[in-house]
Amino acid sequence: MTRTEQGKQGKQGKGAVIVTGASRGIGAAIANKLADDGYGVVVNYAADEAGADSVVSAIRGRGGKAIAVRADVAAPDDVANLFDRARKEMGPLTALVNNAGTLGEVGRIDEQDANDLTRLMRVNVVGPMVCARHAVQAMSTAHGGSGGAIVNIASVAARAIPGISGFVPYETTKGAVVTFSRGLSNEVAPEGIRVNSVSPGVIDTAMAAATPGAKQAATSSPLGRAGRPDEIAAAVSWLVSPAASYVTGTDVTVSGGV
């Protein structure tokens, strides 16, 4: 099946999916893949309106359904508006993909500013938690929903792999995402919601290109290359789908063997 044919198939609809931080990179690839899978996609962005509009345009051009919604995941009111618009314009929520994130400031912990650390935690940890809160309220059978799936994008950086220095705060936030995913899965599994995380290695994105040591880490991996955004999107697509109906509380590592 061609991508155009997949996009036309998307008109049949499988419910709505919110993908945070979907204006570029991994998030954009996830949004495109889920649209081709048949979901209506809410393309969230914080600042890159042009990028988000481009993703939406591409999805609609293939016959899919998508809208762009600006929301800073670190701002609770923005998140509430994001889910409200998703409900009103796209219908019942089927899944949430918490992809939005930031690297924070690169440097040793004794060089870090408390305000920068607070912002990093708000975007990478508190933001996904607040988004998940709204998603559970929308999808949980305990709240009258029909169930669904949450996928949180973590990172192999959660294991603090040697070779990339200056990212201890970022690594810490991604470790929190893995733990959060596991804990939340236990809470909401009886209510029809599966929760998993995906931990990418070095992926060929603008963020990775700006990360000191990322290129060397990618080439030193067993597969000897950086990953592609579509390879992460494929893992998310599977976790959201009925094919992964018995998978919850799991971290899927997509890292080329790192």
N, C-alpha and C positions, 0 to 999 in steps of 0.2 A: 504494500500500500504506500503510495507517495504521500509526502507531507501535506500536499493540497487535499488529497482524499481524506487524510486523517483529520484535517481541519474542518472539512465539510461534515464528517462524522460527528464532530464536536457539537454541531447544532442540535443533536439529539439531547444532549445535556445529561450530566451526572451530578448536578448540584454545583454549589459555588466553593471555590478555594481561594483563600487569602494567602498571598505570598508577600512577605515583608521584604523590603530592600530589593525590589525586583526590577529596577530601572536599568541594570547592567550586570555583567559578570554572571556569577552562579545563579543569582536570583532571576535574571532575565531568562536564562536557559531553563530553569525550573518552570517559570510561567509559561514559556512557549511549549514545553513538553506536556504539561498538564492540560493546556488548551487543546493540544493535538490529541490527548487522551479522551477528550470529550467534556472536560469541566469548564464551567464559566469561571474566569480568573479575575480576581481583584489584584491589580498590579500596584502595590504600595511603593511610595518613594518619600524621601524626606526633603530632598533639594533638587534632584535631577529630573525636572518636569519633562524636558525634551526627551530624555532617555526613556522615561516611562511611557510617554505618548508614542514613541517609536515602537516599543514592545506591543502596546495595544493595537497600533496600526497594522503591525505584522500579523498578529493573531486574527484580527478582523478580516484582513486580506485573504486569509486561508479559510474563511467561513466560520471562525470561532467567535466566542463571546468574551469580551474583556472590558474593564474600565480601569482607569488610573485614579488613585486616591492618595492625596498627600497626607502624610501623618508621620510625626516624629515618634517612634516607639517609646522614647524616653519621656514623653508627655502623656499622662493618663487621659486627658481630655481628647487629645488627638486620636488615641487608640479607640476610645469610645465612639468617636465619630466615624472612624474607619469601619468598625463592625456594624454600626447603624446604617451606613451607606451600602455596605455589602448586603445586608439583609433586605433593604428597600429596593435596591437596583438589580440584585443578582439572585435573590431567593435564598432558600435554606442552605446553611453552611454544611459542607461535607468534610472539609479539611482546612487546617491551618499549617502553613510552612513558615516557621520562624527563622528567617534567613538574615534579616538586617543585623549589621554589626559594624564595629569599628576596631582598628588596631590599637587605638590610643596613642600615647606618646612613647616613642622608642627610647629606652634608656634604663640604666640600672635602677633598682628600687630606691636607692639613696639619692637619686636625682629626680624622682617623681614629685609632681605637685599634687596636693590633696584634691584640688578641684578637678584636675584632669582625671584622677583615679575615680572620683565620684561619677563623672560623666561616663567613663568607660563602663562602670558597673551598671549605671542606669540604662545604657543602650544594650549592652551584651547580656545582662542577667535580669534586671528588673523588667525591662521591656518585654522579653519573651514570656516572663511570668504573667505580666498584666494581659498580654495578648492571649495567653493560654486561659486565663480566668474568663475572658469574654467568650472564647471558643467553647469552653466547658459549659458555660451558661447556655450557649446556643445549641450544642450538640448532645449533651448528656441526657439520657433517658430519665434521669431524676428531675430534670427541668423540662420534660416534655419533648425533648429532641429525639432524633432517630439514630444517634451514635455518629461516629466519624473517626478521623485520624488527625493526630498532631505529629509533625516532624520538625525537630529542632536541629538546626545546622550548628554543629560543634566544630571540632578540629582535632587533628592528631597532636596539635600543640598542647592539648590538655595533658599529654604525657610528658611535657617538658623535654622533648627530644633534643639532644645536644646538636650544636651546629648553627643555630639561629639565636643570637643573643639579644638582650634588651627587651624581651617580650614577656617577662614574668607576670605582669598584671594581666596581659591579654591571655596568656596560658591559663591563668587562674580562673578567668571568666569562662573559658571554654570547658574547664574541668567542672565548673558549677553547672553548665548547661547539660553535660552528660549526667551528672547526679540528679539534677532537676527532672530530666526526662525519665530516669529510672523510677524516681520516687512518685512522680505524677502518674506514671503508668499503673502503679499499684493502687492509687486512689480511685482512678476512673475506669479501670477495666470492667468492673461490674456494671458500669453505666453505658457500655457500648462504645467507649472511646479507646483506641489504641494509641500509645505514645512511644515514639522511637526517636533516636538521634542519628545523624549521619556525620561522620568525622572525615572530612576531606584532608588529603595531604596538600602539597603545593599544587595549585591549580593555575592554569595559564589565564590570569586575569590582570587587570590594571593594578589591583591591590597587591598581588604577588610581585608584580614587576617593580613596585616601589618598596618592597620588603628586603632589607639587607640580608644576604645569605640565602634567600629563597631559591635562586637559580642553582646554586651549588648543591643545596639540599635535594632539589629535584633530580639533578643529574647523578647524584650519588645513591639514589633509591634503587632497589633491585630491578625495576623496569627501566631505569635510566632516563626518565623524562618527567615533565610536569603533566598533570592530568588536564583534561578538558572539562569545561563547564557542563557539557552535555553528558559526561560520565557521572557527574554528581546528580544531574537531573534524572537520569535513568534510575538511580538508586531511590530517589525520592518518589518517583512515579510508582515503583514497585511497592514501596512501603505504604503509600496511600491507597493502593488498589486492593481489591478482594483477594488477589493472589497472595497477599501477606496477611491474610485474615487471622493467622495463628501467631503472628509476630508482634510482640509488645515488650517494652522495657529493654530493648536491644539497641546497642550502638553499632551501626554498620560503618566499618572503616573502608574508605575508598582512597587509598594513598599510594598505590604502586608498590606496596610491600613495606613501607616505612613503619 
